[in-house]
Amino acid sequence: MIQLFQGMAALAMALPILAAGVAVSYSQNADPQTQQVVGAVVRFSAGSTSVDVVIGEDNPTVRDFLSLLPLTMELDEYAGHEKIGYFSRKLTTTGSPGSDPEDGDLIYFSTWGNIGFYYNASGIDYSSQTIHMGKYNATMEQLEKLTQQLVQVKRIQ
């Protein structure tokens, strides 16, 4: 009988701990930032110009990028192929596959730690260091308006 009471007392002490663990687990899973990655929309805007990127991949690099939002960055022209910008730190890349970029791709170049809006990907082949993040639909004029100034980057969906 004493053992039964001791067992019940141990169970009574463990229940609040178990319940707390369930609550923590539930609240972590309910966080919208960690639920839906593919299909999320990230807006890059400066002044009256904005370019929306639809996230097309769920990988560690994309999740790390989304965790930094909102942020401010500057975009610059690079080599007649893309507009690039840098974060305050390099993103996680372990477990993220490389890609063969196309026009309209937002990529992360792991070697330099920059993102790139490809608008002229001709002659650019597959690289394990070029990680595909999403797609955008913008004119060259819109991309130009985002360069050489501060760009606000935030998740809108």
FIDREN-242255 format. One record per residue: residue number from 1; x, y, z of N, C-alpha, C, O, CB in turn. Coordinates in steps of 0.001 Angstrom, whole numbers. Glycine has a CB too. Example, Ala and Ser with C-alpha at 12.3 -4.5 7.8 and 13.67 -1.06 7.14 Angstrom:
2
   k     n.u     n.v     n.w    ca.u    ca.v    ca.w     c.u     c.v     c.w     o.u     o.v     o.w    cb.u    cb.v    cb.w
   1   13190   -5690    7800   12300   -4500    7800   13200   -3300    7800   14236   -3319    8465   11308   -4473    9046
   2   12850   -2250    7080   13670   -1060    7140   12900      30    7870   13409    1138    8039   14084    -598    5725
***
This chain:
157
   k     n.u     n.v     n.w    ca.u    ca.v    ca.w     c.u     c.v     c.w     o.u     o.v     o.w    cb.u    cb.v    cb.w
   1     817   -1181       0       0       0       0     870    1257       0     565    2229    -692    -935      -9    1198
   2    1951    1235     775    2851    2381     832    3476    2607    -540    3635    3748    -973    3948    2170    1906
   3    3834    1505   -1232    4423    1639   -2562    3430    2262   -3543    3824    3042   -4410    4887     271   -3079
   4    2150    1925   -3412    1128    2496   -4270    1051    4002   -4069     993    4755   -5041    -230    1848   -3995
   5    1049    4452   -2809     998    5886   -2517    2262    6591   -3019    2192    7708   -3533     826    6118   -1003
   6    3415    5935   -2869    4652    6538   -3361    4615    6678   -4891    5053    7690   -5438    5871    5691   -2926
   7    4094    5664   -5564    3970    5710   -7023    3030    6815   -7462    3312    7528   -8425    3481    4371   -7559
   8    1904    6964   -6758     940    8009   -7092    1535    9392   -6828    1288   10329   -7588    -359    7822   -6285
   9    2311    9523   -5761    2944   10798   -5439    3962   11168   -6524    4046   12327   -6929    3630   10731   -4049
  10    4728   10188   -6990    5706   10445   -8048    5001   10867   -9337    5458   11772  -10035    6575    9195   -8299
  11    3882   10202   -9645    3117   10552  -10831    2549   11962  -10710    2585   12729  -11672    1991    9542  -11057
  12    2030   12303   -9545    1472   13639   -9322    2547   14710   -9490    2267   15799   -9992     844   13735   -7919
  13    3767   14405   -9075    4852   15379   -9225    5283   15497  -10691    5703   16572  -11121    6058   14978   -8349
  14    5186   14421  -11457    5632   14424  -12846    4619   15066  -13786    5008   15604  -14822    5916   13014  -13297
  15    3337   15025  -13456    2308   15548  -14351    2511   17016  -14720    2417   17345  -15903     960   15378  -13719
  16    2783   17916  -13770    3001   19313  -14187    4185   19463  -15137    4154   20295  -16045    3221   20192  -12965
  17    5225   18665  -14932    6392   18729  -15816    6009   18243  -17206    6373   18871  -18200    7566   17885  -15251
  18    5277   17131  -17291    4836   16621  -18580    3905   17610  -19268    4022   17838  -20472    4141   15274  -18410
  19    2993   18193  -18522    2057   19161  -19094    2809   20382  -19612    2478   20912  -20672    1004   19583  -18048
  20    3809   20826  -18876    4592   21982  -19324    5309   21661  -20625    5382   22503  -21520    5609   22405  -18245
  21    5840   20445  -20734    6520   20036  -21960    5578   20025  -23149    5960   20432  -24245    7140   18665  -21786
  22    4353   19566  -22947    3367   19561  -24017    3042   20992  -24424    2943   21289  -25615    2090   18816  -23582
  23    2874   21879  -23450    2538   23272  -23749    3663   23937  -24542    3402   24663  -25502    2267   24055  -22448
  24    4901   23692  -24145    6030   24291  -24851    6091   23753  -26274    6273   24516  -27223    7356   24012  -24107
  25    5941   22452  -26422    5987   21848  -27737    4878   22410  -28624    5110   22713  -29794    5870   20327  -27630
  26    3692   22548  -28077    2562   23058  -28845    2818   24490  -29295    2602   24831  -30457    1276   22985  -28019
  27    3279   25326  -28367    3483   26731  -28723    4591   26874  -29762    4526   27765  -30609    3821   27557  -27475
  28    5608   26013  -29712    6662   26092  -30718    6111   25710  -32087    6437   26353  -33085    7846   25179  -30341
  29    5285   24679  -32143    4728   24255  -33417    3712   25247  -33957    3477   25285  -35165    4092   22897  -33275
  30    3106   26044  -33097    2098   26994  -33537    2718   28274  -34094    1992   29110  -34632    1170   27328  -32390
  31    4024   28452  -33983    4695   29660  -34456    4609   29731  -35981    5147   28856  -36660    6176   29687  -33988
  32    3941   30757  -36541    3781   30830  -37991    5098   30977  -38739    5173   30604  -39909    2885   31975  -38341
  33    6139   31509  -38104    7432   31659  -38768    8066   30308  -39068    8885   30205  -39981    8373   32493  -37910
  34    7702   29266  -38316    8333   27967  -38528    7428   26991  -39262    7888   25917  -39651    8746   27375  -37208
  35    6163   27321  -39465    5252   26369  -40097    5405   26331  -41613    5942   25362  -42150    3825   26710  -39741
  36    4953   27341  -42297    4926   27337  -43750    6128   28098  -44302    6282   29292  -44047    3616   27948  -44268
  37    6964   27417  -45047    8118   28060  -45662    7876   28202  -47164    7913   29312  -47693    9418   27252  -45385
  38    7628   27091  -47851    7363   27145  -49287    6054   27901  -49505    5029   27578  -48904    7293   25705  -49909
  39    6104   28898  -50360    4926   29727  -50623    4906   31021  -49831    4087   31900  -50100    3687   28953  -50323
  40    5803   31148  -48852    5895   32409  -48108    6305   33513  -49081    6998   33257  -50066    6920   32297  -46918
  41    5874   34734  -48800    6208   35867  -49665    7045   36863  -48872    6671   37285  -47778    4920   36548  -50227
  42    8185   37227  -49453    9085   38205  -48842    9133   39420  -49760    9368   39292  -50962   10527   37605  -48608
  43    8908   40599  -49184    8895   41842  -49962   10182   42627  -49740   10600   42866  -48607    7676   42705  -49585
  44   10798   43020  -50851   11954   43914  -50864   11424   45254  -51360   10917   45334  -52479   13145   43358  -51783
  45   11529   46310  -50552   10956   47593  -50968   11867   48763  -50626   12571   48771  -49615    9599   47797  -50318
  46   11820   49756  -51521   12534   51022  -51334   11685   52092  -51996   11375   51997  -53184   14003   50980  -51942
  47   11307   53109  -51234   10428   54138  -51776    9116   53527  -52211    8486   52788  -51453   11093   54862  -52948
  48    8696   53832  -53438    7425   53307  -53946    7602   52008  -54737    6636   51496  -55302    6750   54348  -54821
  49    8805   51481  -54782    9088   50259  -55539    9175   49061  -54607    9814   49117  -53557   10395   50404  -56338
  50    8523   47979  -55007    8655   46745  -54233    8706   45552  -55182    8087   45543  -56246    7482   46593  -53224
  51    9465   44551  -54756    9587   43298  -55487    9293   42186  -54494    9929   42090  -53445   11013   43132  -56145
  52    8317   41343  -54838    7948   40226  -53976    8618   38949  -54465    8655   38663  -55662    6415   40051  -53931
  53    9142   38193  -53516    9765   36904  -53802    8896   35826  -53171    8573   35900  -51985   11242   36838  -53262
  54    8516   34826  -53961    7785   33677  -53437    8819   32603  -53132    9520   32123  -54023    6686   33159  -54454
  55    8900   32236  -51862    9876   31228  -51434    9494   29884  -52041    8348   29447  -51934    9945   31133  -49874
  56   10462   29235  -52677   10196   27982  -53371   10910   26785  -52786   10771   25672  -53294   10569   28116  -54788
  57   11666   26992  -51736   12448   25909  -51139   12259   25904  -49628   12048   26950  -49014   13947   26050  -51495
  58   12336   24731  -49044   12375   24610  -47586   13695   23931  -47251   13805   22706  -47284   11131   23795  -47016
  59   14687   24740  -46930   15996   24213  -46571   16568   25080  -45448   16018   26142  -45157   16957   24182  -47811
  60   17652   24651  -44817   18209   25420  -43695   18576   26863  -44049   18452   27750  -43205   19427   24723  -43171
  61   19022   27107  -45271   19397   28466  -45671   18174   29375  -45724   18210   30497  -45220   20102   28450  -47037
  62   17096   28895  -46329   15868   29690  -46413   15311   29953  -45020   14901   31074  -44719   14814   28974  -47284
  63   15292   28939  -44173   14774   29129  -42808   15621   30146  -42040   15082   30956  -41285   14744   27782  -42048
  64   16931   30108  -42225   17806   31077  -41558   17520   32486  -42079   17454   33435  -41296   19298   30710  -41777
  65   17353   32625  -43381   17004   33913  -43987   15708   34454  -43382   15654   35608  -42958   16862   33772  -45521
  66   14672   33626  -43341   13384   34068  -42803   13491   34468  -41337   12773   35357  -40879   12343   32970  -42962
  67   14387   33814  -40600   14538   34140  -39175   15146   35527  -38963   14993   36104  -37887   15407   33088  -38486
  68   15830   36067  -39969   16449   37395  -39863   15461   38536  -40112   15737   39685  -39766   17597   37503  -40843
  69   14331   38223  -40702   13374   39259  -41102   12599   39817  -39922   12316   39088  -38971   12406   38707  -42125
  70   12252   41091  -39967   12550   42076  -40999   13981   42585  -40878   14592   42515  -39811   11570   43241  -40917
  71   14505   43100  -41988   15858   43661  -41998   15968   44737  -43067   15074   44909  -43895   16909   42556  -42238
  72   17072   45448  -43030   17377   46473  -44025   18722   46127  -44650   19658   45747  -43948   17398   47912  -43387
  73   18817   46257  -45969   20061   45961  -46677   20178   46877  -47887   19248   47610  -48222   20117   44468  -47109
  74   21321   46823  -48528   21537   47572  -49758   21830   46584  -50873   22560   45613  -50667   22696   48602  -49601
  75   21269   46821  -52049   21517   45982  -53215   22387   46740  -54207   22245   47951  -54377   20186   45543  -53875
  76   23292   46012  -54860   24187   46593  -55856   24202   45721  -57100   23873   44537  -57046   25614   46754  -55289
  77   24584   46314  -58212   24748   45600  -59474   25975   44698  -59381   26984   45067  -58779   24878   46593  -60666
  78   25879   43501  -59990   27049   42641  -60044   27159   41980  -61422   26318   41161  -61793   26984   41573  -58934
  79   28183   42337  -62162   28650   41656  -63377   27617   41540  -64495   27747   40665  -65352   29113   40296  -63020
  80   26612   42383  -64511   25617   42316  -65570   24722   41097  -65500   24044   40769  -66473   26292   42343  -66882
  81   24710   40418  -64356   23907   39204  -64193   22876   39293  -63078   21809   38685  -63161   24805   38042  -63932
  82   23200   40059  -62027   22341   40021  -60841   22501   41279  -59993   23467   42031  -60127   22654   38785  -60001
  83   21532   41476  -59127   21601   42495  -58080   21876   41735  -56796   21169   40781  -56473   20265   43370  -57985
  84   22909   42156  -56056   23304   41401  -54871   23242   42261  -53614   23343   43487  -53665   24709   40840  -55048
  85   23072   41581  -52490   23064   42245  -51187   23605   41308  -50127   23562   40086  -50273   21646   42713  -50816
  86   24114   41897  -49061   24747   41130  -47985   23969   41266  -46681   23352   42296  -46409   26195   41590  -47781
  87   24012   40208  -45890   23424   40202  -44553   24495   40587  -43536   25668   40730  -43880   22815   38808  -44215
  88   24086   40748  -42309   25037   41072  -41239   25920   39871  -40896   26957   40021  -40252   24287   41545  -39984
  89   25505   38687  -41328   26280   37463  -41106   25947   36480  -42225   24955   36644  -42935   25975   36837  -39693
  90   26785   35461  -42373   26497   34420  -43353   25360   33539  -42847   25183   33359  -41642   27759   33570  -43642
  91   24595   32994  -43789   23487   32110  -43450   23964   30670  -43324   25006   30299  -43866   22380   32210  -44502
  92   23203   29878  -42615   23451   28443  -42506   23262   27808  -43882   22287   28101  -44574   22502   27784  -41451
  93   24186   26946  -44275   24063   26291  -45582   24114   24769  -45503   23803   24100  -46488   25154   26775  -46495
  94   24491   24213  -44378   24585   22760  -44242   23232   22125  -44537   22225   22476  -43923   25070   22369  -42824
  95   23219   21192  -45476   21983   20501  -45832   21165   21200  -46909   20079   20735  -47253   21145   20335  -44619
  96   21664   22306  -47445   20953   23024  -48509   21594   22689  -49852   22806   22836  -50009   20973   24565  -48258
  97   20793   22237  -50827   21360   21830  -52113   21729   23012  -52997   21165   24099  -52868   20387   20943  -52845
  98   22679   22788  -53893   23049   23791  -54878   21988   23894  -55960   20984   23183  -55927   24405   23463  -55495
  99   22218   24793  -56930   21228   24963  -57995   21883   25493  -59266   23042   25907  -59275   20108   25913  -57542
 100   21107   25463  -60323   21468   26022  -61620   20537   27217  -61820   19404   27038  -62270   21337   24948  -62804
 101   20989   28436  -61496   20075   29579  -61470   19519   29964  -62838   20152   29768  -63875   20774   30758  -60881
 102   18310   30520  -62794   17623   31024  -63977   17214   32468  -63727   17192   32926  -62584   16386   30148  -64328
 103   16894   33177  -64792   16365   34531  -64636   15125   34468  -63752   14284   33582  -63908   16032   35175  -66024
 104   15019   35412  -62826   13875   35441  -61919   14096   34672  -60635   13182   34564  -59818   12677   34900  -62608
 105   15295   34132  -60436   15610   33400  -59202   16222   34327  -58157   17032   35197  -58476   16570   32234  -59496
 106   15823   34126  -56913   16544   34705  -55780   17404   33580  -55232   16899   32508  -54898   15560   35304  -54669
 107   18706   33826  -55141   19636   32793  -54681   20455   33324  -53504   20494   34524  -53231   20573   32337  -55837
 108   21103   32388  -52826   22096   32733  -51807   23407   32126  -52266   23484   30921  -52509   21682   32213  -50364
 109   24449   32957  -52389   25771   32475  -52789   26598   32299  -51527   27039   33272  -50917   26470   33462  -53796
 110   26802   31052  -51147   27392   30753  -49837   28846   31211  -49700   29275   31546  -48596   27315   29273  -49578
 111   29601   31232  -50776   31009   31622  -50695   31171   33056  -50198   32017   33335  -49348   31676   31468  -52056
 112   30364   33953  -50729   30472   35366  -50358   29447   35774  -49304   29591   36818  -48669   30308   36237  -51587
 113   28417   34956  -49116   27383   35288  -48135   26411   36341  -48621   25935   37160  -47834   28018   35756  -46868
 114   26109   36329  -49922   25175   37323  -50462   23963   36669  -51111   24007   35511  -51527   25882   38213  -51477
 115   22879   37439  -51187   21745   37014  -51996   21903   37653  -53363   22607   38651  -53520   20375   37405  -51334
 116   21241   37066  -54346   21292   37611  -55693   19955   37476  -56389   19328   36417  -56363   22372   36923  -56503
 117   19521   38571  -57017   18350   38566  -57887   18877   38370  -59304   19350   39324  -59922   17495   39904  -57750
 118   18801   37140  -59831   19292   36897  -61189   18320   37462  -62212   17122   37184  -62170   19504   35392  -61431
 119   18858   38266  -63138   18068   38763  -64260   18715   38383  -65587   18092   38523  -66639   17903   40286  -64167
 120   19962   37902  -65552   20661   37449  -66752   21555   36280  -66359   22761   36437  -66166   21495   38609  -67406
 121   20948   35118  -66247   21675   33936  -65774   22327   33152  -66905   22843   32059  -66677   20740   33030  -65010
 122   22311   33691  -68121   22931   32969  -69231   24423   32788  -68945   25114   33721  -68538   22715   33726  -70578
 123   24894   31570  -69168   26297   31260  -68919   26608   30897  -67478   27749   30560  -67162   27133   32414  -69316
 124   25621   30957  -66601   25811   30579  -65196   25313   29146  -65043   24140   28865  -65286   25049   31564  -64212
 125   26191   28255  -64647   25841   26841  -64527   25590   26448  -63078   25663   27269  -62164   26944   25972  -65115
 126   25292   25168  -62902   25058   24621  -61566   26268   24872  -60667   27418   24762  -61092   24755   23110  -61646
 127   25975   25210  -59425   27020   25329  -58409   26451   24868  -57078   25317   25196  -56728   27556   26795  -58309
 128   27236   24113  -56349   26807   23685  -55012   26775   24866  -54050   26205   24767  -52963   27739   22588  -54468
 129   27379   25977  -54439   27424   27171  -53586   26280   28148  -53877   26093   29121  -53147   28755   27883  -53766
 130   25519   27889  -54938   24386   28739  -55314   23107   28056  -54851   22659   27084  -55459   24355   29005  -56861
 131   22528   28562  -53784   21362   27928  -53158   20099   28677  -53572   19960   29874  -53318   21503   27904  -51603
 132   19188   27959  -54209   17930   28561  -54660   17033   28838  -53463   16848   27988  -52592   17209   27640  -55675
 133   16474   30059  -53440   15583   30447  -52344   14158   30674  -52820   13208   30289  -52137   16100   31702  -51670
 134   13997   31295  -53986   12647   31583  -54456   12653   32221  -55826   13685   32309  -56492   11933   32481  -53479
 135   11454   32671  -56240   11247   33284  -57550   10654   34674  -57379    9879   34927  -56457   10329   32406  -58432
 136   11030   35564  -58282   10441   36901  -58300   10034   37232  -59730   10528   36631  -60684   11437   37967  -57741
 137    9131   38192  -59865    8694   38664  -61168    8788   40178  -61137    7902   40843  -60601    7237   38177  -61514
 138    9847   40727  -61704   10059   42175  -61691   10737   42596  -62987   11423   41808  -63638   10911   42605  -60462
 139   10529   43838  -63337   11195   44393  -64516   12605   44831  -64130   12934   44956  -62950   10385   45591  -65107
 140   13422   45059  -65146   14772   45567  -64900   14689   46935  -64226   15510   47257  -63367   15581   45657  -66226
 141   13709   47732  -64609   13524   49058  -64013   13229   48945  -62508   13760   49717  -61710   12376   49813  -64728
 142   12391   47991  -62132   12101   47796  -60705   13358   47390  -59942   13616   47902  -58852   11006   46730  -60519
 143   14135   46478  -60507   15372   46057  -59844   16341   47229  -59707   16985   47390  -58670   16037   44909  -60623
 144   16442   48043  -60755   17327   49218  -60702   16934   50160  -59573   17795   50734  -58907   17297   49970  -62038
 145   15631   50318  -59359   15148   51233  -58318   15451   50726  -56909   15382   51487  -55943   13650   51447  -58469
 146   15784   49449  -56794   16138   48891  -55480   17630   49003  -55182   18058   48724  -54062   15717   47433  -55404
 147   18423   49408  -56169   19872   49452  -55956   20327   50799  -55414   19661   51822  -55577   20602   49149  -57254
 148   21490   50761  -54761   22174   51956  -54262   21378   52733  -53214   21568   53939  -53055   22490   52865  -55408
 149   20497   52051  -52509   19754   52677  -51419   19336   51601  -50424   19467   50408  -50695   18512   53448  -51957
 150   18835   52030  -49277   18396   51068  -48273   17095   50407  -48711   16145   51073  -49122   18219   51752  -46906
 151   17077   49089  -48613   15921   48291  -48998   15378   47615  -47744   16122   46984  -46993   16293   47237  -50098
 152   14081   47754  -47530   13413   47081  -46415   13018   45686  -46887   12451   45528  -47968   12155   47894  -45915
 153   13319   44680  -46076   13002   43302  -46424   12145   42738  -45307   12556   42711  -44147   14296   42444  -46642
 154   10932   42280  -45670   10050   41717  -44644    9166   40633  -45237    8853   40632  -46427    9185   42817  -44008
 155    8782   39725  -44379    7854   38665  -44771    6445   39237  -44705    6034   39783  -43681    7998   37395  -43849
 156    5706   39109  -45811    4345   39641  -45823    3299   38542  -45844    2113   38822  -45672    4151   40547  -47015
 157    3708   37306  -46049    2755   36202  -46107    3429   34905  -45749    2785   33856  -45742    2124   36099  -47489
***
